[in-house]
Amino acid sequence: MKSLSFRWQLTLFILMICGVTLSLALVGLYLYDVRQFNAEIESRLEKTRFLMVENLTPLLEQNPEATDLQLGALGVDSQIAAAALYTPDNKLLARYMRPGAHEFIPPPPKVFQKPIFDTHRLVAWSPIVSNNKTIGLLYLKAAESEADKDRFKDLIKLALIIFSSAAFLAITVAFRLGGRFTQPITELAHVATTVQRTHDYTERVQSSASGEIGELIESFNAMLQTVQTKTSELEQARETAEGAKDQLEEANRTLEARVEDRTKLLAKAVKDAEEASKAKSSFLAKMSHELRTPLNAIIGYSEILREDAVDEGDTRTADDLDKVLNAARHLLGLINDVLDISKIEAGKMELYLETFDLAKTINEVIATASPLVAKKGNTLTLDCPPDIGSMHADATKLRQMLLNLLSNASKFTEKGTITLKLSRLPDGQSIEFAVIDTGIGMSPEQLTRLFQAFSQADASTTSKYGGTGLGLAISKQFAQMMQGDITVQSAAGQGSTFTIRLPATVEIKKPKIVNQASHRLTRSPFVEKRPKILVIDDDKDIRVVISEILDQSGYEVFTAGSGQQGLDLAVQMIPNLIILDIMMPGMDGWTVLTKLQNKPALADVPVIILSGASGLEMAMSLGAAAVLFKPIDANQLTAEIAAQLAPLPSSFILLVEDDADSRTLITRLLDGEGWSSRAAINGNAALRIMKLGTPAMIILDLKMSGMNGFELLEVIGKNPEWKKIPVVVVTSMDLTSDMRDYLTPRTVGILLKGRFSREDLIGSIRRSISTAALTPT
Amino acid sequence: MPKILLVEDNEMNRDMLTRRLEKRGYTIVIAVDGGAGVTLAKSELPDLILMDMSLPVLDGWDATKQVKSDPATANIPVIALTAHAMEGDRQKALGAGCDDFDTKPVELNRLLLKIEDLLKKFPPKPKA
């Protein structure tokens, strides 16, 4: 039934009701008719019996044995099928049969007193009585006549005709009516199917149906209208979103292009700077040589001329030549100072340690300084214990320092005493050289600027006393290079005391590594395999020391003595980590780093930069994983390597922060809460970590060298998986409303450095991640 | 008077030193490159050699090494003359066997002290 259409269902239903009703009516009618007919037959049978009894009684009275009795008169009644007359002794006197009928005349019943009327068989037995004496027995049987049969046939025909007509009518009506009811529903169903198939929500059910169906269709059309509106809105939104996505992608491309441009510019700037630096160094070296050669000639020939003049007694010429010589020597001193300071600044000043006899060296110094000191009427005294012995240091630099101090003292002292006092300190480990003058002294304010390069106590001092003002800065650097220092005590008008303190034995130092003997090295995070580390440094000592440390810590170490060699080796072996020195001859560390970043196979290898005091920003911009300053602490180095190589925890917080102190602070805080974390110095380093594993959340600083917080957020926004990571911004930036608008949809919290408490941060983190998602460390 | 071999390629330096040392009574023999220096050291057997380090043909370090490795000249004291800018040279000079060094530009009094010191240590042998 279900597969039939509603229209057919309706038609069948009507038809069924029609059929049942008509059938019931016809059956009722028929039953009624039969009953009427039977009653009629009965009544006629009774009448006929009565008549026959009345007629036969006299006849039988006359002749009880009359065999010629005729029953033929019965033929007038077509309903009498058979008749018979018996004598009381059951002798058949007469009988009648309807023509054409085959009836069986039964024998009379044994005993009966009154007429038997078998209505069921329409049979009647009737005694014929005369004077209370039964003289005969009449049998009558009625049956439907031919006419009656025809009448029933006609009845059935009529019933069939009525039934058929009714059925036809029912079907027609059902169809017409059904059409009226079902057409809208069918249309509705059709439209619904079409909409479902084509998703064309502009379709409408066209129908004038009223009532509930009308309402249904109206509702359906309204629903379609709503769906159509929503769909078009959705479509618009999608288009807008796609447009936005395109814009975003475009913006990202622009950003990438900008980053790339910037990286190129930076690389170029680095190269330019490097070239400029090289050019500067070579220029200085060349200039100093070029300046020295003619100066040598000037000084040399002036001295010859002066000697000749003195020999010839030409004092005037000798005096003039003295002036030339002084000026030339002064010029030479200036050149030497400038060269020294530039070498120190470039980190190229080296120590040449030797063991020398102090007394001899000091005597040379005194001999050299004496004429200088004597010039202004000063007395030079030496206060030196006879058993001062020898020391192990850079004698040339010590000489230069002492001469510088003595020369300064004599410049600022007139007709006074300058004392050079040597002493071995009680511990026997250090030697002090004090230059004590009775000169003009210095104010505290002047003292503060004393050791700064290009800054004499007073700008006017240069013109009055000469000198570059570099001497003290150079001396201080020399002293510090030899693990010592220069200090000063002075008061205006009370003279000055400059004290050089140096170790008696200056160590052949591994200046770039300390703590190498420490047993607190962090071991490799891998037990089975030894991660491969490539060390690129031009200093052989550094390579040896780092190799030893890393070998002890569980790494396989490869070394390269130059940038180019390092690059070649890196390409061949693809190390797990690279340690890169910055100051190298030939290809420097910056260039190596840039080239590494440009090689796809090596771009993700973490690079730890070994740097001098400067260059942190540059290293970070170029994508270094970490920057360690020389001298390098072995603990720090191994800890950093282990941190870089350690497998990521299954769940961790990524801390992106360029400030080492903040990084340590926040990492400790997270540790304290039992949260695993990873630190990255900027966006580039963060991305390198994120490529290895998605963090549970990110704590992000905004202002960083290299890829900053905003740029990192841009990149994160592009990646559907990363986009879900909650980000808490921790910044010291003054955020503009534009920045806040940008950050608000991309982050779950913004904390201002110095203004948030430990609880604020922990709370922010708790809110953004389920604690269960983080594995306690 | 003591004989000094001056190995120096720069003409002015050579001229100045020669004149000033001769004036103080030294006999000066001149070589303009390292190779000539080694040859002259053997043939002249000077009492002292003043050796510039940056020399053409054979540099001062190699020349000193050759002088010091030849028994005939090994005992001749050598003073290396190095440029101020090249401090590493000094160390190399001592490594090569120089007995002392001084920086250029030459400060004559200091150099004279060193020469006299060394001549005291290595007294000139009476010439055969």
Chai-1 contact restraints between the chains, C-beta under 6 A:
chainA,res_idxA,chainB,res_idxB,connection_type,confidence,min_distance_angstrom,max_distance_angstrom,comment,restraint_id
A,S288,B,A85,contact,1.0,0.0,6.0,A-B,restraint_1
A,N296,B,P105,contact,1.0,0.0,6.0,A-B,restraint_2
A,A297,B,M12,contact,1.0,0.0,6.0,A-B,restraint_3
A,I299,B,P105,contact,1.0,0.0,6.0,A-B,restraint_4
A,G300,B,M16,contact,1.0,0.0,6.0,A-B,restraint_5
A,I304,B,R19,contact,1.0,0.0,6.0,A-B,restraint_6
A,N336,B,H84,contact,1.0,0.0,6.0,A-B,restraint_7
A,Y352,B,Q91,contact,1.0,0.0,6.0,A-B,restraint_8
